Amino acid sequence: MLFDTPALIERLNIEHSTFTTADMTRAVAEAAQVAGGGLTRTRDLVTTLASDPEIVPLADDRYTTRAMLGIEQGALERAKRMAADRGYAMTADARSA
């Protein structure tokens, strides 16, 4: 069975910011419909996918990708900087206008 790990990871990442083992199983099973492979092969491929270095285990059967984690961490850092930045505060005159 043709198994394109980067394509499956990208698909999971596009559809969800976090995903479960069931989501990974669904993605692999859908790919198996086209490429062939039985239940045992699908389970083996889900194990391979879950252990890929790009997949980051979170908690309670939740996973994300390193790319998504980086995006979310960057957004959090930008939000913290914006919250601390007082340089763009509106003047009292601008607020009353």
RAQUI-V408378 format. One record per pair of residues at least 24 apart in sequence whose ideal C-beta (glycine too) atoms are under 10 Angstrom apart, sorted by the first residue. I is the first residue (numbers start at 0). J is the second residue. D is the distance in Angstrom with one decimal. If there is no record, write none. Layout:
i & j & d
I & J & D
I & J & D
This chain:
i & j & d
0 & 27 & 9.2
0 & 30 & 7.7
0 & 31 & 5.9
0 & 33 & 9.1
0 & 34 & 4.5
0 & 35 & 5.4
0 & 36 & 3.5
0 & 37 & 9.0
0 & 40 & 5.8
0 & 41 & 8.5
0 & 43 & 9.8
0 & 44 & 7.4
1 & 30 & 7.7
1 & 31 & 9.5
1 & 33 & 8.2
1 & 34 & 4.3
1 & 35 & 8.5
1 & 36 & 9.1
2 & 27 & 7.6
2 & 30 & 6.9
2 & 31 & 8.7
2 & 34 & 7.4
2 & 36 & 8.3
2 & 40 & 8.9
2 & 41 & 9.9
2 & 43 & 9.6
2 & 44 & 5.5
2 & 47 & 7.5
2 & 48 & 8.3
3 & 30 & 7.5
3 & 34 & 9.1
4 & 44 & 8.7
4 & 47 & 7.3
4 & 48 & 6.3
4 & 51 & 5.8
4 & 53 & 8.1
4 & 54 & 9.5
5 & 51 & 8.9
5 & 53 & 7.9
6 & 30 & 8.2
7 & 44 & 8.6
7 & 45 & 9.8
7 & 48 & 6.1
7 & 51 & 9.0
8 & 48 & 7.4
8 & 51 & 6.6
8 & 53 & 5.4
8 & 54 & 6.9
8 & 64 & 5.9
8 & 65 & 9.5
8 & 66 & 8.4
8 & 67 & 10.0
9 & 53 & 9.6
9 & 64 & 8.6
9 & 66 & 8.8
11 & 48 & 8.5
11 & 53 & 9.9
11 & 54 & 8.6
11 & 62 & 8.2
11 & 63 & 9.1
11 & 64 & 7.2
11 & 67 & 9.3
12 & 53 & 8.9
12 & 54 & 9.9
12 & 63 & 8.1
12 & 64 & 4.9
12 & 65 & 9.8
12 & 66 & 6.2
12 & 67 & 5.6
12 & 70 & 9.4
13 & 67 & 9.9
15 & 61 & 9.7
15 & 62 & 9.3
15 & 63 & 8.5
15 & 64 & 9.8
15 & 67 & 8.8
16 & 63 & 6.4
16 & 64 & 8.9
16 & 67 & 5.4
16 & 68 & 9.3
16 & 70 & 8.4
16 & 71 & 7.2
17 & 55 & 9.5
17 & 57 & 6.3
17 & 58 & 9.9
17 & 61 & 4.9
17 & 62 & 6.5
17 & 63 & 4.9
17 & 64 & 9.3
17 & 67 & 7.8
17 & 68 & 9.7
17 & 71 & 9.7
18 & 54 & 9.2
18 & 57 & 9.8
18 & 60 & 9.5
18 & 61 & 7.4
18 & 62 & 5.6
18 & 63 & 7.5
18 & 64 & 8.9
18 & 67 & 9.6
19 & 59 & 8.8
19 & 60 & 5.1
19 & 61 & 6.2
19 & 62 & 7.2
20 & 45 & 6.8
20 & 46 & 9.6
20 & 48 & 9.5
20 & 49 & 6.9
20 & 60 & 5.5
20 & 61 & 9.3
20 & 62 & 7.8
21 & 45 & 9.6
21 & 60 & 8.1
22 & 60 & 9.8
22 & 61 & 9.7
22 & 62 & 8.2
23 & 48 & 5.3
23 & 49 & 6.2
23 & 54 & 8.3
23 & 62 & 7.4
24 & 48 & 9.1
24 & 49 & 9.8
